[in-house]
Amino acid sequence: MTFLYDPDAGSYLLYNSSVTDIAIVVQPTIIQLISIWTGCRVALQSVEEISDRCRFLLSVSLYS
């Protein structure tokens, strides 16, 4: 997984080369993980939480 930062938009995008249904939008104080497959939207407390939460939601969307 790779984090890309767009300074103009002030947002981060999480890019996974093998699965393209996960995106993260980071606003000044709110981090939302959006799974297109499940429609889940999760507010996260910190950037450190993104990686584990992403893997969890990714596994839910792929295997549930």
N, C-alpha and C positions, 0 to 999 in steps of 0.2 A: 504494500500500500504506500502511496506517495501523497504527501500534503503539498498542495499548490496554493500559493497566496497571491491574490489579485489586489494590489494596493489601491487601484482605482475604485474597485467595488468594495474594498474593505472586507473581503470575505475569503474564507478558505474553502477549497474543494478537495475532498478525499477521492483519489483516483485509484482504482484497483484494476490492474491490467487484465485480469481474467474475468472479473465480474463488474458490469458497468451500471448496476442498478442502485448503487449507493452514492449519495452525495451529502456533503456537510456544508451548511451555510453558517458562517460565524459572523454575528453582528457584534456591536461593541460590548454588550454584556450578556448576550444570549447565544448559546450554541445549540443549533438544532440538527439532529441527524434525521435525514429523510430517506426512507426506503421506498422506492417506487413499487416494488413487488407487494409489500404488505401495507403500504400507505402509512406506516408508523412515523410518528414525528416525536422525537424525544429531546427535551431540553437537558443539556448537560451542564454540570457545574464548572468544569475546567477542561482545558485542552487535553490534560493527561488522561481524562476518562474516555476520550473519543475512541482510542484504539480498541480497548476491550469491549466497549459497548457496541462498536461497529461489528466486531467479530461475532458477538452474540446475536445481533439483529440479522447479520448476514446469514448465520447458520439457521436462524428461525425461518428466514425467507426462502432459503434453499431447501430445507429439509422438512418443514412442517406441512 
